[in-house]
Structures are given as C-alpha cells and as structure tokens.
Amino acid sequence: MIKKLLIFSSLIFCTNFSFAQNAGVEEAVTKLTNLMIKPDSLALDKLILPDLSYGHSSGKIQTKQEFLHSLLSTESDFVDINLTDQTVIIQNKTALVRHTLNAKTNDKNVPGNVKLYILLIWSKEKAGWKLLGRQAVKVL
C-alpha cells in the first residue's frame, strides 16, 4: 500500500511540475505578445537573450538589437495579435512553442493583416524563460 502511495505521489508531483513549467513558458509567450503590441525597451531586454535569432517569413533574420529597433520604431507595428493552436514542448532547459499568429499590423503606417505559423525557442535561465529564437512561416 505504501509503495502504491509513493508511486501515486510521484506521479502527482511530476504532473504538477510539468504543468508549472508549461505555465511559465506560456506566461513568457504572453509577455512577448503584449510587448510586441506595446513595446517597452527595458521589459523586452529582460525577456530576450543577447544571441536572439529572429526569423521573419520573408527570410529576413534579425539580431536582438535589430528586432528591438523594429518594434520600438514604426517599422514593425502590431496593433493586435491573436495566437491559436499553441503547443509547448519542454526538454530540460529548452522549450519549443508553436502557434498560429493572426495579427493586425500598421507597419510604417500601412495597415495590414498577417497570418503566420511561429516557432519560438525559449531557454530556462535563472531569471525565468528567455527568448532565444523565433521563426515565422507564411500560412499558405
């Protein structure tokens, strides 16, 4: 009986730990999404690792500094972002997040809409989950 109780307790602990890990990653995704709509340079700097590789569906790749500049200027202006079909896979200190991004944009004061498949790569650091990579692909 004690053996069954220990196994059951271990399963509950692992499930709760996994849920907490997913919740932490999903919280980081929500922070990033909100900061893409209303950019804050200090908050973005804390959420993104220095070696960020940010891939656009056009094939353009940006560094952290280039990505921050595009958000803080009118070059890349998100008015609204809706994420759907999100999945999270965590392996040790790395998380892969996939979702579909539907957004209203106003890039360089030109209104538009975009629908993309996104892959985000997050790294678990002492201060929480930090963005290391992003790749977008156009939905055909």
N, CA, C and O atoms as a GROMACS GRO file, in nm:
protein
  560
    1MET      N    1   0.082  -0.120   0.000
    1MET     CA    2   0.000   0.000   0.000
    1MET      C    3   0.087   0.127   0.000
    1MET      O    4   0.058   0.222  -0.072
    2ILE      N    5   0.192   0.125   0.081
    2ILE     CA    6   0.282   0.240   0.088
    2ILE      C    7   0.352   0.260  -0.046
    2ILE      O    8   0.372   0.373  -0.091
    3LYS      N    9   0.388   0.150  -0.110
    3LYS     CA   10   0.454   0.157  -0.240
    3LYS      C   11   0.362   0.225  -0.343
    3LYS      O   12   0.406   0.309  -0.421
    4LYS      N   13   0.234   0.187  -0.343
    4LYS     CA   14   0.137   0.247  -0.435
    4LYS      C   15   0.118   0.395  -0.405
    4LYS      O   16   0.106   0.476  -0.497
    5LEU      N   17   0.116   0.430  -0.280
    5LEU     CA   18   0.102   0.570  -0.239
    5LEU      C   19   0.222   0.652  -0.285
    5LEU      O   20   0.206   0.765  -0.332
    6LEU      N   21   0.343   0.598  -0.272
    6LEU     CA   22   0.463   0.667  -0.317
    6LEU      C   23   0.463   0.685  -0.469
    6LEU      O   24   0.500   0.792  -0.518
    7ILE      N   25   0.422   0.584  -0.542
    7ILE     CA   26   0.415   0.594  -0.688
    7ILE      C   27   0.312   0.699  -0.727
    7ILE      O   28   0.338   0.782  -0.814
    8PHE      N   29   0.198   0.695  -0.665
    8PHE     CA   30   0.091   0.792  -0.694
    8PHE      C   31   0.138   0.934  -0.662
    8PHE      O   32   0.115   1.026  -0.740
    9SER      N   33   0.205   0.952  -0.547
    9SER     CA   34   0.256   1.084  -0.509
    9SER      C   35   0.360   1.134  -0.609
    9SER      O   36   0.362   1.252  -0.644
   10SER      N   37   0.446   1.044  -0.655
   10SER     CA   38   0.547   1.081  -0.755
   10SER      C   39   0.482   1.125  -0.885
   10SER      O   40   0.526   1.222  -0.946
   11LEU      N   41   0.378   1.054  -0.927
   11LEU     CA   42   0.308   1.092  -1.049
   11LEU      C   43   0.242   1.228  -1.036
   11LEU      O   44   0.245   1.309  -1.129
   12ILE      N   45   0.182   1.254  -0.922
   12ILE     CA   46   0.117   1.384  -0.897
   12ILE      C   47   0.223   1.494  -0.899
   12ILE      O   48   0.200   1.600  -0.957
   13PHE      N   49   0.338   1.471  -0.835
   13PHE     CA   50   0.445   1.570  -0.832
   13PHE      C   51   0.494   1.600  -0.973
   13PHE      O   52   0.510   1.716  -1.010
   14CYS      N   53   0.520   1.496  -1.052
   14CYS     CA   54   0.569   1.515  -1.189
   14CYS      C   55   0.467   1.590  -1.274
   14CYS      O   56   0.504   1.677  -1.353
   15THR      N   57   0.340   1.557  -1.259
   15THR     CA   58   0.235   1.625  -1.334
   15THR      C   59   0.229   1.772  -1.296
   15THR      O   60   0.219   1.859  -1.383
   16ASN      N   61   0.235   1.802  -1.166
   16ASN     CA   62   0.233   1.940  -1.121
   16ASN      C   63   0.356   2.017  -1.167
   16ASN      O   64   0.345   2.134  -1.205
   17PHE      N   65   0.472   1.953  -1.165
   17PHE     CA   66   0.595   2.018  -1.210
   17PHE      C   67   0.586   2.049  -1.359
   17PHE      O   68   0.622   2.159  -1.402
   18SER      N   69   0.539   1.954  -1.437
   18SER     CA   70   0.524   1.973  -1.582
   18SER      C   71   0.425   2.085  -1.611
   18SER      O   72   0.451   2.169  -1.697
   19PHE      N   73   0.314   2.088  -1.540
   19PHE     CA   74   0.215   2.193  -1.558
   19PHE      C   75   0.273   2.330  -1.525
   19PHE      O   76   0.249   2.427  -1.595
   20ALA      N   77   0.352   2.337  -1.416
   20ALA     CA   78   0.414   2.465  -1.376
   20ALA      C   79   0.515   2.510  -1.481
   20ALA      O   80   0.523   2.629  -1.511
   21GLN      N   81   0.592   2.416  -1.538
   21GLN     CA   82   0.688   2.451  -1.643
   21GLN      C   83   0.614   2.507  -1.764
   21GLN      O   84   0.652   2.611  -1.817
   22ASN      N   85   0.508   2.437  -1.809
   22ASN     CA   86   0.430   2.485  -1.923
   22ASN      C   87   0.371   2.622  -1.896
   22ASN      O   88   0.372   2.709  -1.982
   23ALA      N   89   0.318   2.640  -1.775
   23ALA     CA   90   0.258   2.768  -1.740
   23ALA      C   91   0.362   2.880  -1.745
   23ALA      O   92   0.331   2.990  -1.790
   24GLY      N   93   0.484   2.853  -1.702
   24GLY     CA   94   0.590   2.953  -1.707
   24GLY      C   95   0.626   2.992  -1.849
   24GLY      O   96   0.647   3.110  -1.878
   25VAL      N   97   0.633   2.894  -1.937
   25VAL     CA   98   0.663   2.921  -2.078
   25VAL      C   99   0.548   2.998  -2.141
   25VAL      O  100   0.570   3.096  -2.212
   26GLU      N  101   0.425   2.955  -2.115
   26GLU     CA  102   0.309   3.023  -2.172
   26GLU      C  103   0.299   3.167  -2.122
   26GLU      O  104   0.256   3.256  -2.196
   27GLU      N  105   0.338   3.190  -1.998
   27GLU     CA  106   0.342   3.327  -1.943
   27GLU      C  107   0.445   3.412  -2.018
   27GLU      O  108   0.420   3.529  -2.047
   28ALA      N  109   0.559   3.353  -2.048
   28ALA     CA  110   0.662   3.426  -2.124
   28ALA      C  111   0.612   3.460  -2.264
   28ALA      O  112   0.638   3.569  -2.315
   29VAL      N  113   0.541   3.366  -2.327
   29VAL     CA  114   0.484   3.391  -2.460
   29VAL      C  115   0.384   3.506  -2.453
   29VAL      O  116   0.384   3.593  -2.541
   30THR      N  117   0.301   3.507  -2.351
   30THR     CA  118   0.203   3.615  -2.334
   30THR      C  119   0.273   3.749  -2.314
   30THR      O  120   0.231   3.850  -2.371
   31LYS      N  121   0.379   3.751  -2.233
   31LYS     CA  122   0.456   3.874  -2.212
   31LYS      C  123   0.511   3.925  -2.344
   31LYS      O  124   0.500   4.044  -2.376
   32LEU      N  125   0.572   3.834  -2.422
   32LEU     CA  126   0.629   3.873  -2.551
   32LEU      C  127   0.520   3.928  -2.643
   32LEU      O  128   0.540   4.031  -2.707
   33THR      N  129   0.408   3.861  -2.649
   33THR     CA  130   0.297   3.906  -2.735
   33THR      C  131   0.252   4.045  -2.695
   33THR      O  132   0.235   4.131  -2.781
   34ASN      N  133   0.233   4.068  -2.567
   34ASN     CA  134   0.191   4.200  -2.518
   34ASN      C  135   0.296   4.307  -2.549
   34ASN      O  136   0.262   4.421  -2.583
   35LEU      N  137   0.424   4.270  -2.537
   35LEU     CA  138   0.531   4.366  -2.565
   35LEU      C  139   0.547   4.394  -2.714
   35LEU      O  140   0.599   4.499  -2.752
   36MET      N  141   0.502   4.302  -2.797
   36MET     CA  142   0.505   4.328  -2.941
   36MET      C  143   0.397   4.429  -2.979
   36MET      O  144   0.412   4.503  -3.076
   37ILE      N  145   0.288   4.433  -2.902
   37ILE     CA  146   0.180   4.529  -2.927
   37ILE      C  147   0.214   4.664  -2.865
   37ILE      O  148   0.196   4.769  -2.927
   38LYS      N  149   0.264   4.660  -2.741
   38LYS     CA  150   0.302   4.782  -2.670
   38LYS      C  151   0.447   4.767  -2.623
   38LYS      O  152   0.472   4.729  -2.509
   39PRO      N  153   0.541   4.797  -2.712
   39PRO     CA  154   0.683   4.773  -2.680
   39PRO      C  155   0.735   4.858  -2.564
   39PRO      O  156   0.703   4.976  -2.551
   40ASP      N  157   0.814   4.794  -2.482
   40ASP     CA  158   0.885   4.859  -2.371
   40ASP      C  159   1.027   4.807  -2.376
   40ASP      O  160   1.050   4.688  -2.356
   41SER      N  161   1.122   4.894  -2.403
   41SER     CA  162   1.260   4.850  -2.427
   41SER      C  163   1.320   4.775  -2.308
   41SER      O  164   1.390   4.676  -2.328
   42LEU      N  165   1.294   4.820  -2.186
   42LEU     CA  166   1.351   4.753  -2.069
   42LEU      C  167   1.291   4.614  -2.049
   42LEU      O  168   1.363   4.518  -2.021
   43ALA      N  169   1.160   4.603  -2.064
   43ALA     CA  170   1.093   4.474  -2.047
   43ALA      C  171   1.134   4.376  -2.157
   43ALA      O  172   1.155   4.258  -2.131
   44LEU      N  173   1.145   4.426  -2.280
   44LEU     CA  174   1.189   4.341  -2.390
   44LEU      C  175   1.332   4.293  -2.367
   44LEU      O  176   1.364   4.177  -2.391
   45ASP      N  177   1.419   4.382  -2.321
   45ASP     CA  178   1.557   4.347  -2.296
   45ASP      C  179   1.568   4.235  -2.193
   45ASP      O  180   1.654   4.148  -2.205
   46LYS      N  181   1.483   4.237  -2.092
   46LYS     CA  182   1.485   4.135  -1.987
   46LYS      C  183   1.432   4.000  -2.037
   46LYS      O  184   1.471   3.895  -1.985
   47LEU      N  185   1.345   4.002  -2.137
   47LEU     CA  186   1.279   3.881  -2.185
   47LEU      C  187   1.356   3.810  -2.296
   47LEU      O  188   1.332   3.693  -2.323
   48ILE      N  189   1.448   3.881  -2.360
   48ILE     CA  190   1.516   3.830  -2.478
   48ILE      C  191   1.666   3.813  -2.452
   48ILE      O  192   1.731   3.901  -2.395
   49LEU      N  193   1.719   3.698  -2.492
   49LEU     CA  194   1.862   3.672  -2.476
   49LEU      C  195   1.944   3.750  -2.578
   49LEU      O  196   1.896   3.781  -2.687
   50PRO      N  197   2.069   3.783  -2.543
   50PRO     CA  198   2.155   3.862  -2.633
   50PRO      C  199   2.177   3.798  -2.770
   50PRO      O  200   2.194   3.869  -2.870
   51ASP      N  201   2.178   3.665  -2.777
   51ASP     CA  202   2.206   3.595  -2.903
   51ASP      C  203   2.079   3.562  -2.982
   51ASP      O  204   2.079   3.468  -3.062
   52LEU      N  205   1.973   3.636  -2.961
   52LEU     CA  206   1.847   3.610  -3.032
   52LEU      C  207   1.868   3.599  -3.182
   52LEU      O  208   1.942   3.677  -3.243
   53SER      N  209   1.802   3.500  -3.241
   53SER     CA  210   1.792   3.488  -3.387
   53SER      C  211   1.642   3.494  -3.418
   53SER      O  212   1.568   3.402  -3.386
   54TYR      N  213   1.600   3.604  -3.481
   54TYR     CA  214   1.458   3.631  -3.504
   54TYR      C  215   1.430   3.625  -3.654
   54TYR      O  216   1.462   3.718  -3.728
   55GLY      N  217   1.370   3.514  -3.698
   55GLY     CA  218   1.344   3.493  -3.840
   55GLY      C  219   1.204   3.533  -3.881
   55GLY      O  220   1.105   3.496  -3.817
   56HIS      N  221   1.197   3.609  -3.989
   56HIS     CA  222   1.070   3.652  -4.045
   56HIS      C  223   1.028   3.557  -4.158
   56HIS      O  224   1.111   3.484  -4.212
   57SER      N  225   0.900   3.560  -4.192
   57SER     CA  226   0.850   3.474  -4.300
   57SER      C  227   0.908   3.514  -4.436
   57SER      O  228   0.905   3.435  -4.529
   58SER      N  229   0.960   3.633  -4.447
   58SER     CA  230   1.022   3.681  -4.572
   58SER      C  231   1.164   3.625  -4.590
   58SER      O  232   1.222   3.636  -4.697
   59GLY      N  233   1.217   3.564  -4.484
   59GLY     CA  234   1.354   3.515  -4.488
   59GLY      C  235   1.452   3.606  -4.417
   59GLY      O  236   1.567   3.569  -4.395
   60LYS      N  237   1.406   3.725  -4.381
   60LYS     CA  238   1.492   3.821  -4.310
   60LYS      C  239   1.520   3.768  -4.169
   60LYS      O  240   1.429   3.722  -4.100
   61ILE      N  241   1.646   3.776  -4.128
   61ILE     CA  242   1.688   3.734  -3.993
   61ILE      C  243   1.737   3.858  -3.919
   61ILE      O  244   1.816   3.936  -3.972
   62GLN      N  245   1.689   3.875  -3.796
   62GLN     CA  246   1.730   3.989  -3.715
   62GLN      C  247   1.801   3.944  -3.588
   62GLN      O  248   1.774   3.837  -3.534
   63THR      N  249   1.894   4.029  -3.543
   63THR     CA  250   1.957   4.013  -3.413
   63THR      C  251   1.863   4.072  -3.308
   63THR      O  252   1.757   4.127  -3.342
   64LYS      N  253   1.901   4.062  -3.184
   64LYS     CA  254   1.822   4.122  -3.077
   64LYS      C  255   1.809   4.272  -3.099
   64LYS      O  256   1.699   4.327  -3.090
   65GLN      N  257   1.920   4.338  -3.128
   65GLN     CA  258   1.917   4.483  -3.144
   65GLN      C  259   1.828   4.524  -3.262
   65GLN      O  260   1.754   4.622  -3.253
   66GLU      N  261   1.836   4.451  -3.372
   66GLU     CA  262   1.754   4.481  -3.489
   66GLU      C  263   1.606   4.458  -3.461
   66GLU      O  264   1.521   4.537  -3.502
   67PHE      N  265   1.576   4.349  -3.391
   67PHE     CA  266   1.437   4.320  -3.354
   67PHE      C  267   1.382   4.429  -3.263
   67PHE      O  268   1.271   4.477  -3.286
   68LEU      N  269   1.457   4.467  -3.161
   68LEU     CA  270   1.412   4.572  -3.070
   68LEU      C  271   1.390   4.704  -3.146
   68LEU      O  272   1.290   4.772  -3.124
   69HIS      N  273   1.482   4.738  -3.234
   69HIS     CA  274   1.467   4.861  -3.313
   69HIS      C  275   1.340   4.858  -3.397
   69HIS      O  276   1.267   4.957  -3.403
   70SER      N  277   1.312   4.745  -3.462
   70SER     CA  278   1.194   4.738  -3.548
   70SER      C  279   1.064   4.752  -3.467
   70SER      O  280   0.968   4.811  -3.516
   71LEU      N  281   1.063   4.699  -3.345
   71LEU     CA  282   0.943   4.712  -3.260
   71LEU      C  283   0.928   4.852  -3.202
   71LEU      O  284   0.817   4.904  -3.191
   72LEU      N  285   1.040   4.912  -3.164
   72LEU     CA  286   1.036   5.043  -3.098
   72LEU      C  287   1.017   5.158  -3.197
   72LEU      O  288   0.986   5.270  -3.157
   73SER      N  289   1.035   5.130  -3.325
   73SER     CA  290   1.007   5.228  -3.431
   73SER      C  291   0.874   5.188  -3.496
   73SER      O  292   0.808   5.096  -3.446
   74THR      N  293   0.834   5.251  -3.602
   74THR     CA  294   0.710   5.211  -3.670
   74THR      C  295   0.737   5.110  -3.781
   74THR      O  296   0.648   5.078  -3.859
   75GLU      N  297   0.859   5.059  -3.786
   75GLU     CA  298   0.894   4.960  -3.888
   75GLU      C  299   0.810   4.833  -3.875
   75GLU      O  300   0.762   4.780  -3.975
   76SER      N  301   0.793   4.785  -3.753
   76SER     CA  302   0.712   4.666  -3.724
   76SER      C  303   0.613   4.703  -3.614
   76SER      O  304   0.649   4.706  -3.496
   77ASP      N  305   0.491   4.731  -3.654
   77ASP     CA  306   0.390   4.784  -3.560
   77ASP      C  307   0.270   4.689  -3.554
   77ASP      O  308   0.190   4.682  -3.647
   78PHE      N  309   0.261   4.616  -3.444
   78PHE     CA  310   0.148   4.525  -3.423
   78PHE      C  311   0.037   4.598  -3.349
   78PHE      O  312   0.059   4.653  -3.241
   79VAL      N  313  -0.082   4.599  -3.408
   79VAL     CA  314  -0.198   4.663  -3.347
   79VAL      C  315  -0.272   4.562  -3.258
   79VAL      O  316  -0.318   4.596  -3.149
   80ASP      N  317  -0.281   4.438  -3.306
   80ASP     CA  318  -0.350   4.332  -3.233
   80ASP      C  319  -0.289   4.198  -3.274
   80ASP      O  320  -0.256   4.178  -3.391
   81ILE      N  321  -0.273   4.108  -3.177
   81ILE     CA  322  -0.220   3.974  -3.206
   81ILE      C  323  -0.310   3.871  -3.138
   81ILE      O  324  -0.345   3.884  -3.021
   82ASN      N  325  -0.347   3.770  -3.215
   82ASN     CA  326  -0.425   3.658  -3.162
   82ASN      C  327  -0.349   3.529  -3.192
   82ASN      O  328  -0.318   3.500  -3.307
   83LEU      N  329  -0.318   3.452  -3.086
   83LEU     CA  330  -0.246   3.327  -3.102
   83LEU      C  331  -0.342   3.211  -3.085
   83LEU      O  332  -0.425   3.210  -2.995
   84THR      N  333  -0.330   3.111  -3.175
   84THR     CA  334  -0.416   2.992  -3.165
   84THR      C  335  -0.330   2.867  -3.184
   84THR      O  336  -0.214   2.875  -3.226
   85ASP      N  337  -0.390   2.753  -3.153
   85ASP     CA  338  -0.327   2.622  -3.176
   85ASP      C  339  -0.188   2.612  -3.114
   85ASP      O  340  -0.096   2.557  -3.175
   86GLN      N  341  -0.172   2.664  -2.994
   86GLN     CA  342  -0.040   2.665  -2.930
   86GLN      C  343  -0.007   2.530  -2.868
   86GLN      O  344  -0.089   2.468  -2.800
   87THR      N  345   0.118   2.486  -2.892
   87THR     CA  346   0.171   2.367  -2.827
   87THR      C  347   0.304   2.403  -2.763
   87THR      O  348   0.377   2.488  -2.813
   88VAL      N  349   0.334   2.338  -2.651
   88VAL     CA  350   0.459   2.362  -2.578
   88VAL      C  351   0.526   2.228  -2.553
   88VAL      O  352   0.465   2.134  -2.502
   89ILE      N  353   0.654   2.220  -2.591
   89ILE     CA  354   0.735   2.102  -2.562
   89ILE      C  355   0.855   2.150  -2.481
   89ILE      O  356   0.927   2.241  -2.522
   90ILE      N  357   0.876   2.088  -2.365
   90ILE     CA  358   0.989   2.125  -2.279
   90ILE      C  359   1.084   2.007  -2.268
   90ILE      O  360   1.043   1.896  -2.235
   91GLN      N  361   1.211   2.034  -2.297
   91GLN     CA  362   1.317   1.934  -2.284
   91GLN      C  363   1.428   1.998  -2.203
   91GLN      O  364   1.501   2.084  -2.252
   92ASN      N  365   1.441   1.955  -2.078
   92ASN     CA  366   1.541   2.012  -1.987
   92ASN      C  367   1.520   2.163  -1.974
   92ASN      O  368   1.418   2.205  -1.920
   93LYS      N  369   1.615   2.244  -2.021
   93LYS     CA  370   1.605   2.390  -2.005
   93LYS      C  371   1.570   2.460  -2.136
   93LYS      O  372   1.595   2.580  -2.151
   94THR      N  373   1.511   2.385  -2.230
   94THR     CA  374   1.471   2.441  -2.358
   94THR      C  375   1.324   2.413  -2.382
   94THR      O  376   1.275   2.303  -2.356
   95ALA      N  377   1.254   2.514  -2.432
   95ALA     CA  378   1.113   2.496  -2.465
   95ALA      C  379   1.090   2.537  -2.610
   95ALA      O  380   1.139   2.641  -2.656
   96LEU      N  381   1.014   2.455  -2.680
   96LEU     CA  382   0.972   2.487  -2.816
   96LEU      C  383   0.822   2.518  -2.811
   96LEU      O  384   0.742   2.440  -2.759
   97VAL      N  385   0.788   2.633  -2.864
   97VAL     CA  386   0.646   2.674  -2.867
   97VAL      C  387   0.607   2.697  -3.012
   97VAL      O  388   0.673   2.771  -3.084
   98ARG      N  389   0.499   2.632  -3.053
   98ARG     CA  390   0.444   2.654  -3.187
   98ARG      C  391   0.304   2.709  -3.172
   98ARG      O  392   0.228   2.667  -3.084
   99HIS      N  393   0.271   2.804  -3.259
   99HIS     CA  394   0.134   2.854  -3.263
   99HIS      C  395   0.109   2.921  -3.397
   99HIS      O  396   0.201   2.943  -3.477
  100THR      N  397  -0.017   2.953  -3.420
  100THR     CA  398  -0.055   3.031  -3.537
  100THR      C  399  -0.078   3.173  -3.488
  100THR      O  400  -0.151   3.195  -3.392
  101LEU      N  401  -0.016   3.270  -3.556
  101LEU     CA  402  -0.030   3.411  -3.520
  101LEU      C  403  -0.117   3.479  -3.625
  101LEU      O  404  -0.086   3.476  -3.744
  102ASN      N  405  -0.225   3.540  -3.579
  102ASN     CA  406  -0.309   3.625  -3.663
  102ASN      C  407  -0.294   3.765  -3.607
  102ASN      O  408  -0.320   3.787  -3.488
  103ALA      N  409  -0.254   3.860  -3.691
  103ALA     CA  410  -0.228   3.995  -3.638
  103ALA      C  411  -0.275   4.103  -3.734
  103ALA      O  412  -0.275   4.088  -3.857
  104LYS      N  413  -0.316   4.212  -3.672
  104LYS     CA  414  -0.338   4.336  -3.746
  104LYS      C  415  -0.212   4.417  -3.728
  104LYS      O  416  -0.161   4.432  -3.616
  105THR      N  417  -0.161   4.471  -3.838
  105THR     CA  418  -0.037   4.546  -3.833
  105THR      C  419  -0.058   4.687  -3.887
  105THR      O  420  -0.159   4.718  -3.951
  106ASN      N  421   0.040   4.771  -3.859
  106ASN     CA  422   0.042   4.908  -3.912
  106ASN      C  423   0.187   4.946  -3.942
  106ASN      O  424   0.234   5.054  -3.907
  107ASP      N  425   0.257   4.853  -4.008
  107ASP     CA  426   0.398   4.872  -4.039
  107ASP      C  427   0.420   4.996  -4.124
  107ASP      O  428   0.361   5.011  -4.231
  108LYS      N  429   0.507   5.086  -4.077
  108LYS     CA  430   0.536   5.212  -4.145
  108LYS      C  431   0.408   5.285  -4.184
  108LYS      O  432   0.398   5.343  -4.292
  109ASN      N  433   0.308   5.281  -4.093
  109ASN     CA  434   0.178   5.346  -4.109
  109ASN      C  435   0.096   5.290  -4.226
  109ASN      O  436   0.012   5.360  -4.282
  110VAL      N  437   0.120   5.163  -4.262
  110VAL     CA  438   0.041   5.096  -4.366
  110VAL      C  439  -0.035   4.981  -4.299
  110VAL      O  440   0.026   4.882  -4.259
  111PRO      N  441  -0.169   4.993  -4.286
  111PRO     CA  442  -0.248   4.888  -4.223
  111PRO      C  443  -0.239   4.756  -4.300
  111PRO      O  444  -0.235   4.755  -4.423
  112GLY      N  445  -0.237   4.647  -4.226
  112GLY     CA  446  -0.232   4.515  -4.289
  112GLY      C  447  -0.274   4.405  -4.194
  112GLY      O  448  -0.299   4.429  -4.076
  113ASN      N  449  -0.282   4.286  -4.247
  113ASN     CA  450  -0.313   4.166  -4.170
  113ASN      C  451  -0.210   4.060  -4.205
  113ASN      O  452  -0.162   4.054  -4.318
  114VAL      N  453  -0.177   3.978  -4.108
  114VAL     CA  454  -0.079   3.872  -4.130
  114VAL      C  455  -0.125   3.747  -4.056
  114VAL      O  456  -0.177   3.753  -3.945
  115LYS      N  457  -0.103   3.633  -4.122
  115LYS     CA  458  -0.129   3.503  -4.059
  115LYS      C  459  -0.005   3.419  -4.080
  115LYS      O  460   0.035   3.392  -4.194
  116LEU      N  461   0.058   3.376  -3.970
  116LEU     CA  462   0.186   3.306  -3.974
  116LEU      C  463   0.186   3.187  -3.879
  116LEU      O  464   0.120   3.188  -3.775
  117TYR      N  465   0.261   3.085  -3.916
  117TYR     CA  466   0.296   2.979  -3.823
  117TYR      C  467   0.427   3.024  -3.758
  117TYR      O  468   0.519   3.069  -3.826
  118ILE      N  469   0.434   3.011  -3.625
  118ILE     CA  470   0.550   3.058  -3.550
  118ILE      C  471   0.611   2.944  -3.469
  118ILE      O  472   0.540   2.863  -3.410
  119LEU      N  473   0.743   2.941  -3.466
  119LEU     CA  474   0.818   2.855  -3.376
  119LEU      C  475   0.903   2.946  -3.287
  119LEU      O  476   0.983   3.024  -3.338
  120LEU      N  477   0.884   2.937  -3.156
  120LEU     CA  478   0.964   3.012  -3.059
  120LEU      C  479   1.052   2.915  -2.983
  120LEU      O  480   1.009   2.805  -2.948
  121ILE      N  481   1.175   2.955  -2.958
  121ILE     CA  482   1.268   2.874  -2.880
  121ILE      C  483   1.303   2.953  -2.754
  121ILE      O  484   1.356   3.064  -2.761
  122TRP      N  485   1.271   2.894  -2.639
  122TRP     CA  486   1.292   2.958  -2.510
  122TRP      C  487   1.398   2.882  -2.431
  122TRP      O  488   1.407   2.760  -2.440
  123SER      N  489   1.477   2.954  -2.355
  123SER     CA  490   1.580   2.896  -2.269
  123SER      C  491   1.548   2.930  -2.123
  123SER      O  492   1.520   3.044  -2.090
  124LYS      N  493   1.554   2.829  -2.038
  124LYS     CA  494   1.529   2.849  -1.896
  124LYS      C  495   1.656   2.903  -1.831
  124LYS      O  496   1.757   2.834  -1.823
  125GLU      N  497   1.649   3.026  -1.785
  125GLU     CA  498   1.761   3.094  -1.720
  125GLU      C  499   1.726   3.115  -1.573
  125GLU      O  500   1.613   3.088  -1.532
  126LYS      N  501   1.819   3.163  -1.494
  126LYS     CA  502   1.792   3.189  -1.352
  126LYS      C  503   1.674   3.284  -1.333
  126LYS      O  504   1.596   3.268  -1.239
  127ALA      N  505   1.661   3.381  -1.421
  127ALA     CA  506   1.554   3.481  -1.409
  127ALA      C  507   1.426   3.440  -1.482
  127ALA      O  508   1.335   3.521  -1.496
  128GLY      N  509   1.419   3.316  -1.528
  128GLY     CA  510   1.298   3.269  -1.595
  128GLY      C  511   1.323   3.235  -1.741
  128GLY      O  512   1.438   3.227  -1.784
  129TRP      N  513   1.215   3.215  -1.816
  129TRP     CA  514   1.224   3.178  -1.957
  129TRP      C  515   1.259   3.299  -2.041
  129TRP      O  516   1.198   3.405  -2.028
  130LYS      N  517   1.360   3.283  -2.128
  130LYS     CA  518   1.408   3.391  -2.213
  130LYS      C  519   1.405   3.345  -2.359
  130LYS      O  520   1.434   3.230  -2.390
  131LEU      N  521   1.368   3.438  -2.448
  131LEU     CA  522   1.358   3.406  -2.590
  131LEU      C  523   1.496   3.397  -2.654
  131LEU      O  524   1.576   3.490  -2.644
  132LEU      N  525   1.524   3.285  -2.720
  132LEU     CA  526   1.650   3.263  -2.789
  132LEU      C  527   1.631   3.263  -2.941
  132LEU      O  528   1.719   3.307  -3.016
  133GLY      N  529   1.516   3.215  -2.986
  133GLY     CA  530   1.495   3.206  -3.130
  133GLY      C  531   1.349   3.215  -3.167
  133GLY      O  532   1.260   3.186  -3.087
  134ARG      N  533   1.327   3.258  -3.292
  134ARG     CA  534   1.191   3.267  -3.345
  134ARG      C  535   1.199   3.251  -3.496
  134ARG      O  536   1.287   3.308  -3.560
  135GLN      N  537   1.108   3.173  -3.552
  135GLN     CA  538   1.100   3.159  -3.695
  135GLN      C  539   0.952   3.161  -3.735
  135GLN      O  540   0.869   3.092  -3.677
  136ALA      N  541   0.923   3.241  -3.835
  136ALA     CA  542   0.788   3.253  -3.888
  136ALA      C  543   0.782   3.194  -4.029
  136ALA      O  544   0.878   3.203  -4.106
  137VAL      N  545   0.667   3.133  -4.060
  137VAL     CA  546   0.643   3.079  -4.193
  137VAL      C  547   0.503   3.124  -4.234
  137VAL      O  548   0.409   3.119  -4.155
  138LYS      N  549   0.490   3.169  -4.359
  138LYS     CA  550   0.359   3.213  -4.408
  138LYS      C  551   0.264   3.095  -4.416
  138LYS      O  552   0.303   2.985  -4.456
  139VAL      N  553   0.140   3.117  -4.377
  139VAL     CA  554   0.035   3.017  -4.392
  139VAL      C  555  -0.012   3.023  -4.536
  139VAL      O  556  -0.054   3.128  -4.584
  140LEU      N  557  -0.004   2.909  -4.604
  140LEU     CA  558  -0.043   2.905  -4.746
  140LEU      C  559  -0.192   2.881  -4.762
  140LEU      O  560  -0.241   2.874  -4.875
   0.00000   0.00000   0.00000
